[in-house]
Structure formats: C-alpha cells, structure tokens
Amino acid sequence: MTRLGVLLAFAAAAPSAALGATCTVPGHEAPARVEVSSSIAQPVYRRGLSRHELSRQADLSGNRDAELGRARSDTTVTVSPQVWLLPLGKGRNCMTVDVVDIQWRIDAAAVDIASDYPPESCPYRAIKDHEDQHVRLTRQAFEDYLPKMREAAAAAARDLAPTVTAADGEAAAQEVVDRVTLRLQPVLDAYQHEAHRLNAAIDTRESYAEVHRRCDTW
C-alpha cells in the first residue's frame, strides 16, 4: 500500500539532469522524515478443529503431542511514502520525499486448541497455557526488535535525498518503497529468526511431556 502526493509543477526552462543526480523541489527541501508505528493483535482462541484435524495440518511431524494446539500469527510491514515530483523535461523528474510512514504489526494472531477438550477441562487449560507461551515469546521478539526497526528506518531516511529519476506517478513511489524495504529487510529476517528460535525452545518432547503431566486424563 502506498500513498502518493505528486507536485505537478511546470518548469519548462529547467535544464535536463542526469538520472541519479541531486536536485531540489522548491518548498520541499527538508530531509525526508520516516515515522514508525507498531501494533500487536490480541490472539483469537478457536476450537474449530479436532486433534486429528490439527495433526493433519501441523507443520511438525512425528510427535502427535504437538498437535493438541497451535499458535499462529502474521507479521506485516506497510511502507507508505509521500512523494513529490518536479518535471525537468526529457522524461526526467526531480523526486523528493516528505514523509515515509512505516507500520510494523503482528496481526491475524490465532490460537487453535483441539475441540476434543472443553474449555472447563484440565487438558484445555494446559494446552492454552502452552500456546500462550508461544504468543508471549513471539511478542517478546517483536518488542526486542522494534528499536532495531526504528534504527533501520532512520538509516533509510538518510538514503532518501532528492534525486533525478525517470519514474513518475506510482512508479516513483514504488522506488521509495523498494529503497526503504531494502534497509528494513535485515531486521525483519533477524526478527523472524529470533522468534523461531524462542518458540522452538518450548517445542520439545520435554515441554510436551510437562503439558501432559498437568492432567490425569486426556
């Protein structure tokens, strides 16, 4: 998703400039500003799948205990720039960026608990506690990497000096999105790795055995 503001100022007398050269859009000389916002969705608890159905859909294999429940979430980054263009002639534009809004969020969070176990049962509570640990660990990784995301965004802002480009309209905005995303990607990759590492630490036979020990009947 991109937001694009285009200044269609006429500059018939403006000289053509080489692509990639620096340029100026009058009234928009200030350095680009990058703003980062974040949000974490509250998990939705679901009992629409049986233990057998969860087992068939599970990413893990070889350990049926892992299919008593499942915690899943999607992480989304949206980069929305406000771009201004000044025509320079010969298919070239001076492109400057006022603001880039970056939204990083955990959304569509869901916890599935096997429908075999009613909410008032001991197994339900034991499974829910385990899956809630997964939710907390994912949030921990997200919050730990939020400062790094802000640092990467600040670095991206320094890369957004006004430049001469052949792009116009939405293509110009996409250039900005691509440049900012390139800066953010290492942080996103590191976050995903850390979230996986933390969650894998409790997806063990010992952890599942502890869940089973909490209840007499399953």
C-alpha positions as YAML, in Angstrom:
chain: A
units: angstrom
residues:
- id: 1
  name: MET
  ca: [0.00, 0.00, 0.00]
- id: 2
  name: THR
  ca: [1.40, 3.39, -0.92]
- id: 3
  name: ARG
  ca: [0.21, 6.95, -0.53]
- id: 4
  name: LEU
  ca: [1.46, 9.26, -3.23]
- id: 5
  name: GLY
  ca: [1.36, 13.04, -3.36]
- id: 6
  name: VAL
  ca: [2.57, 14.41, -6.69]
- id: 7
  name: LEU
  ca: [3.52, 18.04, -7.25]
- id: 8
  name: LEU
  ca: [2.99, 18.71, -10.94]
- id: 9
  name: ALA
  ca: [4.94, 21.94, -11.13]
- id: 10
  name: PHE
  ca: [5.86, 23.17, -14.59]
- id: 11
  name: ALA
  ca: [9.49, 24.02, -15.17]
- id: 12
  name: ALA
  ca: [9.79, 24.40, -18.92]
- id: 13
  name: ALA
  ca: [13.04, 26.29, -18.57]
- id: 14
  name: ALA
  ca: [14.57, 23.82, -16.17]
- id: 15
  name: PRO
  ca: [17.63, 22.09, -17.60]
- id: 16
  name: SER
  ca: [17.59, 18.34, -18.03]
- id: 17
  name: ALA
  ca: [19.67, 16.46, -15.47]
- id: 18
  name: ALA
  ca: [21.34, 13.08, -15.43]
- id: 19
  name: LEU
  ca: [19.47, 10.24, -13.74]
- id: 20
  name: GLY
  ca: [20.55, 9.82, -10.15]
- id: 21
  name: ALA
  ca: [21.83, 13.39, -9.83]
- id: 22
  name: THR
  ca: [20.76, 15.52, -6.88]
- id: 23
  name: CYS
  ca: [18.04, 18.09, -7.39]
- id: 24
  name: THR
  ca: [15.60, 20.33, -5.49]
- id: 25
  name: VAL
  ca: [11.83, 20.68, -5.38]
- id: 26
  name: PRO
  ca: [11.03, 24.22, -4.14]
- id: 27
  name: GLY
  ca: [9.23, 24.16, -0.81]
- id: 28
  name: HIS
  ca: [10.30, 20.59, -0.09]
- id: 29
  name: GLU
  ca: [13.96, 20.98, 0.78]
- id: 30
  name: ALA
  ca: [13.68, 19.45, 4.27]
- id: 31
  name: PRO
  ca: [15.22, 15.99, 4.77]
- id: 32
  name: ALA
  ca: [12.86, 13.05, 4.50]
- id: 33
  name: ARG
  ca: [11.14, 12.06, 7.72]
- id: 34
  name: VAL
  ca: [10.41, 8.42, 8.49]
- id: 35
  name: GLU
  ca: [7.80, 7.53, 11.10]
- id: 36
  name: VAL
  ca: [7.44, 4.04, 12.55]
- id: 37
  name: SER
  ca: [4.29, 2.77, 14.26]
- id: 38
  name: SER
  ca: [3.63, -0.71, 15.60]
- id: 39
  name: SER
  ca: [0.78, -2.82, 16.91]
- id: 40
  name: ILE
  ca: [0.29, -6.33, 18.26]
- id: 41
  name: ALA
  ca: [-3.05, -8.05, 17.77]
- id: 42
  name: GLN
  ca: [-4.67, -9.87, 20.65]
- id: 43
  name: PRO
  ca: [-4.95, -13.59, 19.91]
- id: 44
  name: VAL
  ca: [-8.28, -15.11, 18.97]
- id: 45
  name: TYR
  ca: [-8.90, -18.53, 20.57]
- id: 46
  name: ARG
  ca: [-10.55, -21.11, 18.35]
- id: 47
  name: ARG
  ca: [-11.89, -24.65, 18.84]
- id: 48
  name: GLY
  ca: [-12.97, -25.40, 15.29]
- id: 49
  name: LEU
  ca: [-10.52, -28.24, 14.67]
- id: 50
  name: SER
  ca: [-10.23, -31.62, 16.33]
- id: 51
  name: ARG
  ca: [-6.95, -33.09, 17.46]
- id: 52
  name: HIS
  ca: [-6.97, -35.30, 14.38]
- id: 53
  name: GLU
  ca: [-7.54, -32.30, 12.09]
- id: 54
  name: LEU
  ca: [-4.80, -30.30, 13.78]
- id: 55
  name: SER
  ca: [-2.49, -33.27, 13.37]
- id: 56
  name: ARG
  ca: [-3.11, -33.36, 9.63]
- id: 57
  name: GLN
  ca: [-2.43, -29.63, 9.28]
- id: 58
  name: ALA
  ca: [0.53, -29.43, 11.62]
- id: 59
  name: ASP
  ca: [3.84, -28.11, 10.40]
- id: 60
  name: LEU
  ca: [5.57, -30.50, 12.79]
- id: 61
  name: SER
  ca: [5.66, -34.23, 12.22]
- id: 62
  name: GLY
  ca: [6.44, -37.31, 14.25]
- id: 63
  name: ASN
  ca: [5.10, -36.02, 17.57]
- id: 64
  name: ARG
  ca: [1.33, -36.07, 17.93]
- id: 65
  name: ASP
  ca: [1.56, -34.21, 21.24]
- id: 66
  name: ALA
  ca: [2.45, -31.11, 19.24]
- id: 67
  name: GLU
  ca: [-0.97, -31.15, 17.57]
- id: 68
  name: LEU
  ca: [-3.02, -30.55, 20.71]
- id: 69
  name: GLY
  ca: [-2.88, -26.84, 19.89]
- id: 70
  name: ARG
  ca: [-1.28, -24.30, 17.61]
- id: 71
  name: ALA
  ca: [-0.40, -20.61, 17.86]
- id: 72
  name: ARG
  ca: [-0.06, -18.68, 14.62]
- id: 73
  name: SER
  ca: [0.42, -15.04, 13.70]
- id: 74
  name: ASP
  ca: [1.22, -12.95, 10.66]
- id: 75
  name: THR
  ca: [3.75, -10.12, 10.67]
- id: 76
  name: THR
  ca: [3.13, -7.31, 8.19]
- id: 77
  name: VAL
  ca: [5.14, -4.27, 7.16]
- id: 78
  name: THR
  ca: [3.49, -1.46, 5.21]
- id: 79
  name: VAL
  ca: [5.64, 1.31, 3.72]
- id: 80
  name: SER
  ca: [3.66, 4.39, 2.62]
- id: 81
  name: PRO
  ca: [5.64, 7.33, 1.19]
- id: 82
  name: GLN
  ca: [4.56, 10.86, 0.35]
- id: 83
  name: VAL
  ca: [6.49, 11.72, -2.81]
- id: 84
  name: TRP
  ca: [6.71, 14.99, -4.73]
- id: 85
  name: LEU
  ca: [7.78, 15.24, -8.35]
- id: 86
  name: LEU
  ca: [9.02, 18.23, -10.32]
- id: 87
  name: PRO
  ca: [9.20, 17.70, -14.11]
- id: 88
  name: LEU
  ca: [12.62, 18.51, -15.55]
- id: 89
  name: GLY
  ca: [11.86, 17.71, -19.16]
- id: 90
  name: LYS
  ca: [13.00, 14.87, -21.45]
- id: 91
  name: GLY
  ca: [11.17, 12.30, -19.31]
- id: 92
  name: ARG
  ca: [13.03, 13.17, -16.12]
- id: 93
  name: ASN
  ca: [11.62, 14.22, -12.76]
- id: 94
  name: CYS
  ca: [13.11, 15.55, -9.57]
- id: 95
  name: MET
  ca: [11.78, 13.27, -6.84]
- id: 96
  name: THR
  ca: [11.78, 14.26, -3.19]
- id: 97
  name: VAL
  ca: [10.23, 12.54, -0.21]
- id: 98
  name: ASP
  ca: [8.50, 14.37, 2.61]
- id: 99
  name: VAL
  ca: [7.39, 11.51, 4.86]
- id: 100
  name: VAL
  ca: [7.55, 7.73, 4.86]
- id: 101
  name: ASP
  ca: [5.06, 6.04, 7.17]
- id: 102
  name: ILE
  ca: [6.15, 2.53, 8.23]
- id: 103
  name: GLN
  ca: [3.64, 0.31, 10.00]
- id: 104
  name: TRP
  ca: [5.00, -2.90, 11.52]
- id: 105
  name: ARG
  ca: [2.45, -5.10, 13.14]
- id: 106
  name: ILE
  ca: [1.56, -8.58, 14.32]
- id: 107
  name: ASP
  ca: [-1.93, -9.23, 13.03]
- id: 108
  name: ALA
  ca: [-4.23, -12.18, 12.45]
- id: 109
  name: ALA
  ca: [-2.99, -13.83, 15.66]
- id: 110
  name: ALA
  ca: [-4.86, -17.06, 16.40]
- id: 111
  name: VAL
  ca: [-4.59, -19.89, 18.90]
- id: 112
  name: ASP
  ca: [-6.20, -23.20, 17.95]
- id: 113
  name: ILE
  ca: [-7.00, -25.65, 20.75]
- id: 114
  name: ALA
  ca: [-8.25, -29.11, 19.87]
- id: 115
  name: SER
  ca: [-12.04, -29.26, 20.02]
- id: 116
  name: ASP
  ca: [-11.75, -32.64, 21.81]
- id: 117
  name: TYR
  ca: [-11.28, -30.72, 25.07]
- id: 118
  name: PRO
  ca: [-13.99, -28.43, 26.52]
- id: 119
  name: PRO
  ca: [-12.85, -25.05, 27.92]
- id: 120
  name: GLU
  ca: [-13.50, -26.09, 31.52]
- id: 121
  name: SER
  ca: [-11.28, -29.18, 31.25]
- id: 122
  name: CYS
  ca: [-7.77, -29.58, 32.60]
- id: 123
  name: PRO
  ca: [-6.33, -30.50, 29.17]
- id: 124
  name: TYR
  ca: [-7.79, -27.33, 27.63]
- id: 125
  name: ARG
  ca: [-6.15, -25.17, 30.28]
- id: 126
  name: ALA
  ca: [-2.82, -26.99, 29.93]
- id: 127
  name: ILE
  ca: [-2.82, -26.62, 26.15]
- id: 128
  name: LYS
  ca: [-3.85, -22.97, 26.37]
- id: 129
  name: ASP
  ca: [-1.05, -22.19, 28.82]
- id: 130
  name: HIS
  ca: [1.49, -23.74, 26.45]
- id: 131
  name: GLU
  ca: [0.18, -21.88, 23.40]
- id: 132
  name: ASP
  ca: [0.07, -18.63, 25.38]
- id: 133
  name: GLN
  ca: [3.79, -19.09, 25.98]
- id: 134
  name: HIS
  ca: [4.25, -19.12, 22.21]
- id: 135
  name: VAL
  ca: [2.24, -15.90, 21.94]
- id: 136
  name: ARG
  ca: [4.37, -14.23, 24.62]
- id: 137
  name: LEU
  ca: [7.65, -15.35, 23.04]
- id: 138
  name: THR
  ca: [6.65, -14.01, 19.63]
- id: 139
  name: ARG
  ca: [5.68, -10.71, 21.23]
- id: 140
  name: GLN
  ca: [8.97, -10.62, 23.10]
- id: 141
  name: ALA
  ca: [10.93, -10.98, 19.86]
- id: 142
  name: PHE
  ca: [8.80, -8.31, 18.19]
- id: 143
  name: GLU
  ca: [9.30, -5.82, 21.02]
- id: 144
  name: ASP
  ca: [13.04, -6.59, 21.21]
- id: 145
  name: TYR
  ca: [13.44, -5.82, 17.51]
- id: 146
  name: LEU
  ca: [11.26, -2.71, 17.41]
- id: 147
  name: PRO
  ca: [14.20, -0.41, 18.38]
- id: 148
  name: LYS
  ca: [16.26, -2.04, 15.62]
- id: 149
  name: MET
  ca: [13.42, -1.38, 13.19]
- id: 150
  name: ARG
  ca: [13.45, 2.30, 14.19]
- id: 151
  name: GLU
  ca: [17.22, 2.43, 13.67]
- id: 152
  name: ALA
  ca: [16.88, 0.91, 10.21]
- id: 153
  name: ALA
  ca: [14.11, 3.38, 9.39]
- id: 154
  name: ALA
  ca: [16.33, 6.29, 10.41]
- id: 155
  name: ALA
  ca: [19.08, 4.94, 8.14]
- id: 156
  name: ALA
  ca: [16.55, 4.65, 5.32]
- id: 157
  name: ALA
  ca: [15.62, 8.31, 5.78]
- id: 158
  name: ARG
  ca: [19.24, 9.30, 5.24]
- id: 159
  name: ASP
  ca: [19.16, 7.43, 1.92]
- id: 160
  name: LEU
  ca: [16.23, 9.46, 0.60]
- id: 161
  name: ALA
  ca: [17.94, 12.56, -0.69]
- id: 162
  name: PRO
  ca: [16.17, 14.21, -3.66]
- id: 163
  name: THR
  ca: [17.20, 12.52, -6.90]
- id: 164
  name: VAL
  ca: [16.52, 12.71, -10.61]
- id: 165
  name: THR
  ca: [14.50, 9.76, -11.86]
- id: 166
  name: ALA
  ca: [12.74, 8.62, -14.99]
- id: 167
  name: ALA
  ca: [9.88, 7.24, -12.88]
- id: 168
  name: ASP
  ca: [6.66, 9.12, -12.40]
- id: 169
  name: GLY
  ca: [3.40, 8.62, -10.52]
- id: 170
  name: GLU
  ca: [3.12, 5.35, -8.62]
- id: 171
  name: ALA
  ca: [6.38, 4.08, -10.10]
- id: 172
  name: ALA
  ca: [8.21, 6.87, -8.27]
- id: 173
  name: ALA
  ca: [6.53, 5.90, -5.01]
- id: 174
  name: GLN
  ca: [7.46, 2.27, -5.61]
- id: 175
  name: GLU
  ca: [11.12, 3.29, -5.99]
- id: 176
  name: VAL
  ca: [10.96, 4.76, -2.50]
- id: 177
  name: VAL
  ca: [9.19, 1.70, -1.11]
- id: 178
  name: ASP
  ca: [11.86, -0.57, -2.58]
- id: 179
  name: ARG
  ca: [14.72, 1.51, -1.17]
- id: 180
  name: VAL
  ca: [13.20, 1.63, 2.31]
- id: 181
  name: THR
  ca: [12.30, -2.08, 2.28]
- id: 182
  name: LEU
  ca: [15.91, -2.94, 1.40]
- id: 183
  name: ARG
  ca: [17.01, -1.23, 4.62]
- id: 184
  name: LEU
  ca: [14.34, -2.93, 6.72]
- id: 185
  name: GLN
  ca: [14.73, -6.47, 5.40]
- id: 186
  name: PRO
  ca: [17.76, -7.49, 7.53]
- id: 187
  name: VAL
  ca: [15.84, -6.51, 10.68]
- id: 188
  name: LEU
  ca: [12.76, -8.44, 9.55]
- id: 189
  name: ASP
  ca: [14.87, -11.50, 8.79]
- id: 190
  name: ALA
  ca: [16.61, -11.31, 12.16]
- id: 191
  name: TYR
  ca: [13.28, -10.92, 13.96]
- id: 192
  name: GLN
  ca: [11.85, -13.99, 12.23]
- id: 193
  name: HIS
  ca: [14.94, -15.99, 13.14]
- id: 194
  name: GLU
  ca: [14.75, -14.93, 16.79]
- id: 195
  name: ALA
  ca: [11.01, -15.61, 17.05]
- id: 196
  name: HIS
  ca: [11.58, -19.08, 15.61]
- id: 197
  name: ARG
  ca: [14.47, -19.74, 17.99]
- id: 198
  name: LEU
  ca: [12.49, -18.72, 21.06]
- id: 199
  name: ASN
  ca: [9.44, -20.77, 20.09]
- id: 200
  name: ALA
  ca: [11.47, -23.82, 19.15]
- id: 201
  name: ALA
  ca: [12.87, -23.87, 22.70]
- id: 202
  name: ILE
  ca: [9.44, -24.90, 24.04]
- id: 203
  name: ASP
  ca: [8.50, -27.19, 21.15]
- id: 204
  name: THR
  ca: [10.36, -30.14, 22.64]
- id: 205
  name: ARG
  ca: [9.43, -33.59, 23.89]
- id: 206
  name: GLU
  ca: [10.22, -32.43, 27.43]
- id: 207
  name: SER
  ca: [7.87, -29.47, 27.09]
- id: 208
  name: TYR
  ca: [5.04, -31.61, 25.71]
- id: 209
  name: ALA
  ca: [5.59, -34.17, 28.48]
- id: 210
  name: GLU
  ca: [5.22, -31.39, 31.03]
- id: 211
  name: VAL
  ca: [1.89, -30.39, 29.47]
- id: 212
  name: HIS
  ca: [0.67, -33.99, 29.77]
- id: 213
  name: ARG
  ca: [1.79, -34.30, 33.38]
- id: 214
  name: ARG
  ca: [-0.55, -31.48, 34.38]
- id: 215
  name: CYS
  ca: [-3.66, -33.60, 33.80]
- id: 216
  name: ASP
  ca: [-4.72, -37.14, 34.69]
- id: 217
  name: THR
  ca: [-6.93, -37.74, 31.66]
- id: 218
  name: TRP
  ca: [-6.53, -36.86, 28.00]
...
